C-alpha cells in the first residue's frame, strides 16, 4: 500500500472553479487506474480555501503511473494558476 496526502491552498477567488475539476480527477483516477484503491477529496468549512486529498495506491509504481495519465496531466495544467500552495506527503503501509 502506498498513501499520498495532498493539501492545497486555493487562491480565494478560485475555489468554486477548482473543486469540480478536483472531483473529476479523483473519479477518473478511481475508474481508469487499476492501481488506485481510494481517492478522497475533503474540505473543511472552517478553512474554505483548503482542499485535502487522501489517496491510496496499490504501490508506489501505481502512483507514478497516476502522474502520467491523461486525466491527471489535464487536471494539473487546468488548476496550476488556481493554487497558492501545495503540500504532498507520501507513506508506505507497514506490514503486520
The first five atom37 places (N, CA, C, CB, O) and aatype in JSON, in Angstrom:
{
  "aatype": [20, 20, 20, 20, 20, 20, 20, 20, 20, 20, 20, 20, 20, 20, 20, 20, 20, 20, 20, 20, 20, 20, 20, 20, 20, 20, 20, 20, 20, 20, 20, 20, 20, 20, 20, 20, 20, 20, 20, 20, 20, 20, 20, 20, 20, 20, 20, 20, 20, 20, 20, 20, 20, 20, 20, 20, 20, 20, 20, 20, 20, 20, 20, 20, 20, 20, 20, 20, 20, 20, 20, 20, 20, 20, 20, 20, 20, 20, 20, 20, 20, 20, 20, 20, 20, 20, 20, 20, 20, 20, 20, 20, 20, 20, 20, 20],
  "atom_mask": [
    [1, 1, 1, 1, 1],
    [1, 1, 1, 1, 1],
    [1, 1, 1, 1, 1],
    [1, 1, 1, 1, 1],
    [1, 1, 1, 1, 1],
    [1, 1, 1, 1, 1],
    [1, 1, 1, 1, 1],
    [1, 1, 1, 1, 1],
    [1, 1, 1, 1, 1],
    [1, 1, 1, 1, 1],
    [1, 1, 1, 1, 1],
    [1, 1, 1, 1, 1],
    [1, 1, 1, 1, 1],
    [1, 1, 1, 1, 1],
    [1, 1, 1, 1, 1],
    [1, 1, 1, 1, 1],
    [1, 1, 1, 1, 1],
    [1, 1, 1, 1, 1],
    [1, 1, 1, 1, 1],
    [1, 1, 1, 1, 1],
    [1, 1, 1, 1, 1],
    [1, 1, 1, 1, 1],
    [1, 1, 1, 1, 1],
    [1, 1, 1, 1, 1],
    [1, 1, 1, 1, 1],
    [1, 1, 1, 1, 1],
    [1, 1, 1, 1, 1],
    [1, 1, 1, 1, 1],
    [1, 1, 1, 1, 1],
    [1, 1, 1, 1, 1],
    [1, 1, 1, 1, 1],
    [1, 1, 1, 1, 1],
    [1, 1, 1, 1, 1],
    [1, 1, 1, 1, 1],
    [1, 1, 1, 1, 1],
    [1, 1, 1, 1, 1],
    [1, 1, 1, 1, 1],
    [1, 1, 1, 1, 1],
    [1, 1, 1, 1, 1],
    [1, 1, 1, 1, 1],
    [1, 1, 1, 1, 1],
    [1, 1, 1, 1, 1],
    [1, 1, 1, 1, 1],
    [1, 1, 1, 1, 1],
    [1, 1, 1, 1, 1],
    [1, 1, 1, 1, 1],
    [1, 1, 1, 1, 1],
    [1, 1, 1, 1, 1],
    [1, 1, 1, 1, 1],
    [1, 1, 1, 1, 1],
    [1, 1, 1, 1, 1],
    [1, 1, 1, 1, 1],
    [1, 1, 1, 1, 1],
    [1, 1, 1, 1, 1],
    [1, 1, 1, 1, 1],
    [1, 1, 1, 1, 1],
    [1, 1, 1, 1, 1],
    [1, 1, 1, 1, 1],
    [1, 1, 1, 1, 1],
    [1, 1, 1, 1, 1],
    [1, 1, 1, 1, 1],
    [1, 1, 1, 1, 1],
    [1, 1, 1, 1, 1],
    [1, 1, 1, 1, 1],
    [1, 1, 1, 1, 1],
    [1, 1, 1, 1, 1],
    [1, 1, 1, 1, 1],
    [1, 1, 1, 1, 1],
    [1, 1, 1, 1, 1],
    [1, 1, 1, 1, 1],
    [1, 1, 1, 1, 1],
    [1, 1, 1, 1, 1],
    [1, 1, 1, 1, 1],
    [1, 1, 1, 1, 1],
    [1, 1, 1, 1, 1],
    [1, 1, 1, 1, 1],
    [1, 1, 1, 1, 1],
    [1, 1, 1, 1, 1],
    [1, 1, 1, 1, 1],
    [1, 1, 1, 1, 1],
    [1, 1, 1, 1, 1],
    [1, 1, 1, 1, 1],
    [1, 1, 1, 1, 1],
    [1, 1, 1, 1, 1],
    [1, 1, 1, 1, 1],
    [1, 1, 1, 1, 1],
    [1, 1, 1, 1, 1],
    [1, 1, 1, 1, 1],
    [1, 1, 1, 1, 1],
    [1, 1, 1, 1, 1],
    [1, 1, 1, 1, 1],
    [1, 1, 1, 1, 1],
    [1, 1, 1, 1, 1],
    [1, 1, 1, 1, 1],
    [1, 1, 1, 1, 1],
    [1, 1, 1, 1, 1]
  ],
  "atom_positions": [
    [[0.85, -1.18, 0.0], [0.0, 0.0, 0.0], [0.89, 1.24, 0.0], [-0.97, 0.0, 1.23], [1.91, 1.3, 0.7]],
    [[0.5, 2.22, -0.79], [1.22, 3.49, -0.88], [0.18, 4.6, -0.75], [2.02, 3.61, -2.24], [-0.77, 4.67, -1.53]],
    [[0.36, 5.47, 0.24], [-0.61, 6.52, 0.54], [-0.01, 7.87, 0.2], [-1.04, 6.47, 2.03], [1.16, 8.15, 0.48]],
    [[-0.82, 8.7, -0.4], [-0.43, 10.07, -0.74], [-1.45, 11.02, -0.12], [-0.33, 10.27, -2.3], [-2.65, 10.84, -0.27]],
    [[-0.95, 12.03, 0.59], [-1.82, 13.1, 1.05], [-1.37, 14.39, 0.38], [-1.81, 13.24, 2.61], [-0.17, 14.64, 0.22]],
    [[-2.33, 15.17, -0.01], [-2.05, 16.46, -0.65], [-2.92, 17.51, 0.0], [-2.29, 16.4, -2.2], [-4.13, 17.32, 0.15]],
    [[-2.32, 18.61, 0.4], [-3.09, 19.74, 0.91], [-2.88, 20.91, -0.04], [-2.67, 20.12, 2.37], [-1.76, 21.36, -0.27]],
    [[-3.99, 21.38, -0.59], [-3.98, 22.54, -1.5], [-4.47, 23.76, -0.74], [-4.85, 22.28, -2.76], [-5.46, 23.68, -0.01]],
    [[-3.8, 24.87, -0.91], [-4.31, 26.17, -0.51], [-4.69, 26.86, -1.82], [-3.24, 27.02, 0.34], [-3.84, 27.18, -2.65]],
    [[-5.98, 27.06, -1.99], [-6.51, 27.6, -3.25], [-6.62, 29.12, -3.15], [-7.9, 26.97, -3.57], [-6.98, 29.66, -2.11]],
    [[-6.32, 29.79, -4.24], [-6.48, 31.24, -4.27], [-7.95, 31.57, -3.97], [-6.03, 31.84, -5.66], [-8.84, 30.86, -4.45]],
    [[-8.21, 32.62, -3.2], [-9.56, 32.89, -2.7], [-10.66, 32.91, -3.76], [-9.56, 34.19, -2.01], [-11.77, 32.44, -3.49]],
    [[-10.4, 33.42, -4.91], [-11.44, 33.53, -5.92], [-11.5, 32.32, -6.86], [-11.23, 34.78, -6.74], [-12.22, 32.34, -7.85]],
    [[-10.76, 31.25, -6.54], [-10.66, 30.11, -7.45], [-11.29, 28.82, -6.92], [-9.23, 29.86, -7.76], [-11.36, 27.83, -7.65]],
    [[-11.75, 28.81, -5.68], [-12.24, 27.58, -5.07], [-13.39, 26.96, -5.86], [-12.69, 27.85, -3.65], [-13.4, 25.75, -6.1]],
    [[-14.35, 27.75, -6.26], [-15.53, 27.24, -6.98], [-15.15, 26.61, -8.32], [-16.54, 28.37, -7.2], [-15.81, 25.67, -8.77]],
    [[-14.13, 27.12, -8.96], [-13.67, 26.54, -10.23], [-12.79, 25.3, -9.98], [-12.88, 27.59, -11.05], [-12.83, 24.35, -10.75]],
    [[-12.01, 25.33, -8.91], [-11.07, 24.24, -8.62], [-11.78, 22.95, -8.21], [-10.12, 24.67, -7.53], [-11.44, 21.88, -8.71]],
    [[-12.74, 23.04, -7.3], [-13.32, 21.85, -6.7], [-13.93, 20.87, -7.7], [-14.37, 22.26, -5.72], [-13.65, 19.67, -7.6]],
    [[-14.74, 21.3, -8.66], [-15.28, 20.32, -9.62], [-14.19, 19.63, -10.45], [-16.26, 21.0, -10.56], [-14.32, 18.45, -10.78]],
    [[-13.13, 20.36, -10.79], [-12.02, 19.76, -11.53], [-11.3, 18.72, -10.67], [-11.03, 20.85, -12.0], [-10.87, 17.68, -11.17]],
    [[-11.18, 19.01, -9.38], [-10.53, 18.08, -8.47], [-11.35, 16.8, -8.33], [-10.33, 18.73, -7.09], [-10.8, 15.7, -8.38]],
    [[-12.64, 16.94, -8.16], [-13.53, 15.78, -8.02], [-13.51, 14.95, -9.31], [-14.97, 16.23, -7.69], [-13.49, 13.73, -9.25]],
    [[-13.53, 15.61, -10.44], [-13.47, 14.91, -11.72], [-12.18, 14.1, -11.86], [-13.6, 15.9, -12.89], [-12.21, 12.97, -12.33]],
    [[-11.06, 14.68, -11.45], [-9.78, 13.97, -11.49], [-9.8, 12.75, -10.56], [-8.63, 14.92, -11.12], [-9.31, 11.68, -10.93]],
    [[-10.34, 12.92, -9.37], [-10.42, 11.8, -8.42], [-11.26, 10.67, -8.98], [-11.0, 12.28, -7.07], [-10.87, 9.5, -8.91]],
    [[-12.42, 11.0, -9.56], [-13.3, 9.97, -10.13], [-12.61, 9.25, -11.29], [-14.62, 10.59, -10.6], [-12.73, 8.03, -11.41]],
    [[-11.92, 9.99, -12.13], [-11.2, 9.37, -13.25], [-10.1, 8.45, -12.74], [-10.6, 10.45, -14.18], [-9.87, 7.37, -13.3]],
    [[-9.41, 8.87, -11.69], [-8.35, 8.03, -11.13], [-8.92, 6.71, -10.62], [-7.63, 8.76, -9.99], [-8.33, 5.65, -10.85]],
    [[-10.04, 6.77, -9.93], [-10.66, 5.56, -9.39], [-11.18, 4.62, -10.48], [-11.79, 5.93, -8.46], [-11.1, 3.4, -10.34]],
    [[-11.71, 5.18, -11.54], [-12.33, 4.34, -12.57], [-11.37, 3.9, -13.66], [-13.47, 5.07, -13.2], [-11.59, 2.86, -14.3]],
    [[-10.31, 4.66, -13.89], [-9.41, 4.37, -15.02], [-8.05, 3.79, -14.62], [-9.19, 5.6, -15.8], [-7.31, 3.32, -15.48]],
    [[-7.73, 3.82, -13.34], [-6.42, 3.35, -12.89], [-6.59, 2.1, -12.03], [-5.67, 4.47, -12.1], [-7.17, 2.16, -10.94]],
    [[-6.07, 1.0, -12.52], [-6.17, -0.26, -11.78], [-5.52, -0.19, -10.4], [-5.55, -1.38, -12.57], [-5.99, -0.82, -9.46]],
    [[-4.45, 0.57, -10.27], [-3.71, 0.63, -9.02], [-4.21, 1.64, -8.01], [-2.31, 0.91, -9.31], [-3.68, 1.71, -6.9]],
    [[-5.23, 2.42, -8.36], [-5.79, 3.42, -7.44], [-6.91, 2.77, -6.63], [-6.32, 4.67, -8.22], [-7.92, 2.36, -7.2]],
    [[-6.73, 2.66, -5.33], [-7.68, 1.99, -4.45], [-8.66, 2.94, -3.77], [-6.94, 1.21, -3.4], [-9.8, 2.56, -3.5]],
    [[-8.22, 4.16, -3.51], [-9.06, 5.14, -2.81], [-8.58, 6.53, -3.19], [-9.03, 4.93, -1.25], [-7.38, 6.76, -3.36]],
    [[-9.53, 7.46, -3.33], [-9.16, 8.84, -3.66], [-10.23, 9.75, -3.08], [-9.03, 9.04, -5.22], [-11.26, 10.0, -3.7]],
    [[-9.98, 10.24, -1.88], [-10.94, 11.1, -1.19], [-10.56, 12.56, -1.35], [-11.02, 10.74, 0.3], [-9.4, 12.94, -1.21]],
    [[-11.56, 13.38, -1.64], [-11.4, 14.83, -1.73], [-12.16, 15.42, -0.55], [-11.92, 15.4, -3.12], [-13.37, 15.22, -0.43]],
    [[-11.46, 16.15, 0.31], [-12.06, 16.64, 1.55], [-11.9, 18.15, 1.67], [-11.42, 15.95, 2.76], [-10.92, 18.74, 1.21]],
    [[-12.9, 18.77, 2.29], [-12.84, 20.2, 2.59], [-13.26, 20.42, 4.04], [-13.76, 21.02, 1.61], [-13.83, 19.53, 4.68]],
    [[-12.98, 21.6, 4.55], [-13.32, 21.97, 5.93], [-13.98, 23.34, 5.86], [-12.05, 21.98, 6.87], [-13.38, 24.3, 5.38]],
    [[-15.21, 23.43, 6.35], [-15.93, 24.71, 6.27], [-15.22, 25.83, 7.05], [-17.35, 24.55, 6.79], [-15.46, 27.0, 6.78]],
    [[-14.36, 25.46, 7.99], [-13.61, 26.48, 8.74], [-12.37, 26.97, 8.0], [-13.2, 25.92, 10.08], [-11.76, 27.97, 8.38]],
    [[-12.0, 26.26, 6.93], [-10.86, 26.65, 6.09], [-11.32, 26.56, 4.63], [-9.58, 25.73, 6.35], [-10.96, 25.61, 3.92]],
    [[-12.09, 27.52, 4.18], [-12.75, 27.41, 2.87], [-11.82, 27.43, 1.67], [-13.71, 28.52, 2.73], [-12.27, 27.13, 0.56]],
    [[-10.55, 27.75, 1.85], [-9.65, 27.76, 0.71], [-8.7, 26.56, 0.73], [-8.85, 29.04, 0.68], [-7.73, 26.53, -0.02]],
    [[-9.0, 25.58, 1.59], [-8.13, 24.4, 1.71], [-8.86, 23.16, 1.2], [-7.68, 24.2, 3.17], [-10.03, 22.93, 1.5]],
    [[-8.14, 22.36, 0.43], [-8.65, 21.07, -0.05], [-7.61, 20.01, 0.31], [-8.93, 21.09, -1.62], [-6.42, 20.18, 0.06]],
    [[-8.08, 18.93, 0.92], [-7.21, 17.86, 1.37], [-7.54, 16.59, 0.6], [-7.35, 17.63, 2.9], [-8.71, 16.21, 0.47]],
    [[-6.5, 15.92, 0.09], [-6.69, 14.66, -0.63], [-6.07, 13.53, 0.16], [-6.07, 14.73, -2.05], [-5.01, 13.67, 0.77]],
    [[-6.76, 12.38, 0.15], [-6.23, 11.15, 0.72], [-6.33, 10.1, -0.37], [-7.01, 10.73, 2.03], [-7.43, 9.68, -0.75]],
    [[-5.17, 9.67, -0.87], [-5.13, 8.74, -1.99], [-4.41, 7.46, -1.57], [-4.42, 9.37, -3.22], [-3.38, 7.52, -0.9]],
    [[-4.96, 6.31, -1.96], [-4.32, 5.03, -1.66], [-4.1, 4.3, -2.98], [-5.19, 4.17, -0.67], [-5.02, 4.12, -3.78]],
    [[-2.85, 3.89, -3.19], [-2.46, 3.16, -4.39], [-1.94, 1.78, -3.99], [-1.39, 3.95, -5.2], [-1.49, 1.57, -2.87]],
    [[-2.0, 0.87, -4.93], [-1.5, -0.48, -4.7], [-0.03, -0.46, -4.26], [-1.66, -1.32, -5.96], [0.37, -1.19, -3.35]],
    [[0.75, 0.39, -4.91], [2.16, 0.53, -4.59], [2.67, 1.85, -5.18], [2.99, -0.67, -5.14], [1.91, 2.57, -5.83]],
    [[3.93, 2.15, -4.94], [4.48, 3.41, -5.44], [4.48, 3.47, -6.97], [5.89, 3.6, -4.92], [4.29, 4.55, -7.55]],
    [[4.68, 2.34, -7.61], [4.65, 2.31, -9.08], [3.28, 2.74, -9.61], [4.99, 0.9, -9.6], [3.2, 3.44, -10.62]],
    [[2.21, 2.33, -8.95], [0.86, 2.73, -9.38], [0.68, 4.23, -9.26], [-0.22, 1.99, -8.55], [0.03, 4.85, -10.1]],
    [[1.25, 4.82, -8.22], [1.18, 6.28, -8.08], [1.97, 6.97, -9.18], [1.71, 6.71, -6.71], [1.52, 7.98, -9.72]],
    [[3.13, 6.43, -9.52], [3.92, 7.01, -10.6], [3.16, 6.95, -11.92], [5.27, 6.28, -10.73], [3.24, 7.89, -12.73]],
    [[2.43, 5.87, -12.15], [1.57, 5.77, -13.35], [0.5, 6.86, -13.31], [0.91, 4.35, -13.45], [0.24, 7.52, -14.31]],
    [[-0.1, 7.06, -12.15], [-1.13, 8.1, -11.98], [-0.62, 9.45, -12.47], [-1.55, 8.2, -10.5], [-1.35, 10.19, -13.13]],
    [[0.62, 9.77, -12.14], [1.18, 11.08, -12.51], [1.38, 11.25, -14.01], [2.5, 11.27, -11.82], [1.64, 12.37, -14.47]],
    [[1.27, 10.18, -14.78], [1.45, 10.26, -16.24], [0.15, 10.11, -17.01], [2.43, 9.21, -16.69], [0.15, 10.17, -18.24]],
    [[-0.97, 9.9, -16.31], [-2.24, 9.66, -17.01], [-2.75, 10.94, -17.66], [-3.29, 9.11, -16.03], [-2.5, 12.03, -17.15]],
    [[-3.46, 10.81, -18.77], [-4.01, 11.99, -19.43], [-4.93, 12.82, -18.53], [-4.77, 11.58, -20.66], [-4.87, 14.05, -18.56]],
    [[-5.77, 12.16, -17.73], [-6.69, 12.93, -16.88], [-5.93, 13.72, -15.81], [-7.7, 11.99, -16.2], [-6.31, 14.85, -15.5]],
    [[-4.87, 13.14, -15.24], [-4.08, 13.9, -14.26], [-3.34, 15.06, -14.92], [-3.08, 12.97, -13.55], [-3.35, 16.17, -14.39]],
    [[-2.72, 14.82, -16.05], [-1.96, 15.88, -16.72], [-2.88, 17.03, -17.13], [-1.24, 15.32, -17.96], [-2.5, 18.2, -17.03]],
    [[-4.09, 16.71, -17.58], [-5.06, 17.74, -17.94], [-5.46, 18.54, -16.7], [-6.32, 17.1, -18.61], [-5.46, 19.77, -16.72]],
    [[-5.8, 17.83, -15.63], [-6.16, 18.48, -14.37], [-5.03, 19.39, -13.88], [-6.5, 17.42, -13.29], [-5.26, 20.55, -13.54]],
    [[-3.83, 18.87, -13.85], [-2.68, 19.61, -13.35], [-2.47, 20.92, -14.12], [-1.43, 18.75, -13.45], [-2.17, 21.95, -13.52]],
    [[-2.64, 20.87, -15.42], [-2.48, 22.07, -16.24], [-3.63, 23.06, -16.01], [-2.42, 21.69, -17.73], [-3.41, 24.27, -15.94]],
    [[-4.84, 22.53, -15.87], [-6.02, 23.41, -15.69], [-5.99, 24.16, -14.37], [-7.3, 22.6, -15.79], [-6.45, 25.3, -14.3]],
    [[-5.47, 23.54, -13.32], [-5.55, 24.16, -11.99], [-4.26, 24.88, -11.56], [-5.89, 23.12, -10.97], [-4.24, 25.49, -10.49]],
    [[-3.24, 24.81, -12.34], [-1.93, 25.36, -11.93], [-2.02, 26.8, -11.43], [-0.96, 25.3, -13.1], [-1.39, 27.13, -10.42]],
    [[-2.78, 27.62, -12.08], [-2.86, 29.04, -11.69], [-3.86, 29.28, -10.56], [-3.25, 29.88, -12.89], [-3.95, 30.39, -10.05]],
    [[-4.61, 28.26, -10.17], [-5.61, 28.39, -9.1], [-5.01, 28.13, -7.72], [-6.77, 27.45, -9.34], [-5.62, 28.45, -6.7]],
    [[-3.83, 27.54, -7.69], [-3.24, 27.06, -6.44], [-2.25, 28.08, -5.89], [-2.55, 25.7, -6.66], [-1.36, 28.56, -6.59]],
    [[-2.43, 28.38, -4.61], [-1.5, 29.27, -3.91], [-0.35, 28.47, -3.31], [-2.23, 30.06, -2.8], [0.79, 28.91, -3.3]],
    [[-0.68, 27.26, -2.8], [0.34, 26.42, -2.18], [-0.13, 24.96, -2.24], [0.6, 26.85, -0.7], [-1.33, 24.68, -2.2]],
    [[0.84, 24.04, -2.34], [0.54, 22.61, -2.43], [1.58, 21.84, -1.62], [0.51, 22.12, -3.92], [2.78, 22.03, -1.8]],
    [[1.1, 20.98, -0.72], [1.98, 20.16, 0.1], [1.63, 18.69, -0.14], [1.85, 20.53, 1.61], [0.49, 18.27, 0.05]],
    [[2.63, 17.92, -0.56], [2.44, 16.5, -0.86], [3.27, 15.68, 0.13], [2.84, 16.17, -2.33], [4.45, 15.96, 0.35]],
    [[2.65, 14.66, 0.71], [3.35, 13.73, 1.59], [3.02, 12.31, 1.14], [2.96, 13.96, 3.09], [1.91, 12.04, 0.68]],
    [[3.99, 11.42, 1.27], [3.76, 10.03, 0.89], [4.12, 9.11, 2.05], [4.6, 9.66, -0.37], [4.98, 9.41, 2.88]],
    [[3.43, 7.97, 2.08], [3.6, 7.0, 3.15], [3.51, 5.59, 2.57], [2.54, 7.2, 4.28], [2.77, 5.35, 1.61]],
    [[4.25, 4.69, 3.15], [4.16, 3.27, 2.77], [3.51, 2.51, 3.92], [5.58, 2.68, 2.45], [3.77, 2.77, 5.09]],
    [[2.64, 1.55, 3.55], [1.98, 0.74, 4.56], [2.98, -0.12, 5.31], [0.92, -0.14, 3.93], [4.0, -0.54, 4.77]],
    [[2.67, -0.36, 6.58], [3.52, -1.2, 7.42], [2.92, -2.6, 7.48], [3.67, -0.6, 8.86], [1.75, -2.75, 7.83]],
    [[3.71, -3.6, 7.14], [3.23, -4.97, 7.2], [3.1, -5.41, 8.65], [4.18, -5.92, 6.43], [3.92, -5.07, 9.5]],
    [[2.04, -6.17, 8.91], [1.82, -6.67, 10.27], [1.85, -8.16, 10.31], [0.5, -6.18, 10.81], [1.69, -8.75, 11.38]]
  ]
}
